[in-house]
């Protein structure tokens, strides 16, 4: 779920503060273990580069996390950015009326 009042934490920040620093790794050491360049690691940490599926697979293998964890972090940031960039346009869209409202459908479940 996306936060409403702030941008989601970028995956690079999570990588830095929850993994790299606690483990005492340098960016170079991380890059070597992942089989990628230090520049790529640095760009992810600084928010200049997104987590790709390839990077997510590498990170999940190294840190015993899931690919979905890393991709989810990236998706949250991208979705937030898209929502903010297109906010005015999205507000112009008038939702369709359905046969049953959400409230009615929820009452049927009870």
KAGIWO-V861229 format. One record per residue. RES is the residue in three letters. SS is DSSP state (H for helix, E for strand, L for the rest). OMEGA is omega in degrees with one decimal (* if undefined). NEAR is the number of other C-alpha atoms within 12 Angstrom. Layout:
BEGIN
RES;SS;OMEGA;NEAR / RES;SS;OMEGA;NEAR
END
This chain:
BEGIN
UNK;L;-179.0;12 / UNK;L;172.7;19 / UNK;L;-177.5;12 / UNK;L;-172.0;11 / UNK;L;178.9;8 / UNK;L;177.2;13 / UNK;L;176.9;22 / UNK;L;177.9;23 / UNK;L;180.0;25 / UNK;L;-179.5;33 / UNK;H;178.1;37 / UNK;H;177.4;34 / UNK;H;177.3;27 / UNK;H;179.4;24 / UNK;H;-177.2;37 / UNK;H;-170.4;26 / UNK;H;-178.0;17 / UNK;H;-176.5;18 / UNK;H;-174.0;24 / UNK;H;-176.4;26 / UNK;H;179.8;17 / UNK;H;-179.8;12 / UNK;H;178.9;15 / UNK;L;179.1;14 / UNK;L;169.2;19 / UNK;L;176.6;20 / UNK;H;178.6;29 / UNK;H;178.7;19 / UNK;H;178.8;20 / UNK;H;-179.9;31 / UNK;H;-179.8;25 / UNK;H;179.8;18 / UNK;H;-179.6;21 / UNK;H;-176.9;23 / UNK;L;178.0;21 / UNK;L;-179.0;21 / UNK;L;175.3;18 / UNK;H;178.8;19 / UNK;H;178.7;18 / UNK;H;177.8;25 / UNK;H;-178.7;37 / UNK;H;-179.8;26 / UNK;H;176.1;23 / UNK;H;-178.7;31 / UNK;H;-178.1;30 / UNK;L;177.2;20 / UNK;L;-179.9;22 / UNK;L;-177.8;16 / UNK;L;-179.7;20 / UNK;L;171.1;29 / UNK;L;177.3;38 / UNK;L;174.6;23 / UNK;H;178.2;20 / UNK;H;179.5;18 / UNK;H;179.4;33 / UNK;H;178.2;31 / UNK;H;-179.4;22 / UNK;H;-179.5;26 / UNK;H;-178.6;34 / UNK;H;178.0;22 / UNK;H;-176.7;19 / UNK;H;-172.4;22 / UNK;H;179.9;21 / UNK;L;175.1;15 / UNK;L;178.0;18 / UNK;L;174.1;19 / UNK;H;-178.4;23 / UNK;H;176.9;23 / UNK;H;-177.2;24 / UNK;H;179.5;34 / UNK;H;177.8;28 / UNK;H;177.1;25 / UNK;H;-179.4;30 / UNK;H;179.8;33 / UNK;H;179.0;27 / UNK;H;-180.0;27 / UNK;H;-178.8;29 / UNK;H;178.4;24 / UNK;H;177.5;22 / UNK;H;-179.4;24 / UNK;H;179.6;18 / UNK;H;-179.9;16 / UNK;H;180.0;19 / UNK;H;-178.5;18 / UNK;H;-176.5;13 / UNK;L;-173.1;14 / UNK;H;-179.0;14 / UNK;H;179.8;11 / UNK;H;-178.0;12 / UNK;H;179.9;13 / UNK;H;178.9;12 / UNK;L;-178.1;9 / UNK;L;179.7;10 / UNK;L;-179.4;8 / UNK;L;175.3;9 / UNK;L;174.5;8 / UNK;L;179.7;8 / UNK;L;179.7;10 / UNK;L;178.5;9 / UNK;L;177.1;12 / UNK;L;177.2;13 / UNK;H;-178.6;12 / UNK;H;179.7;12 / UNK;H;-179.7;12 / UNK;H;178.3;12 / UNK;H;179.1;10 / UNK;H;179.1;10 / UNK;H;179.9;10 / UNK;H;-177.6;8 / UNK;L;*;7
END
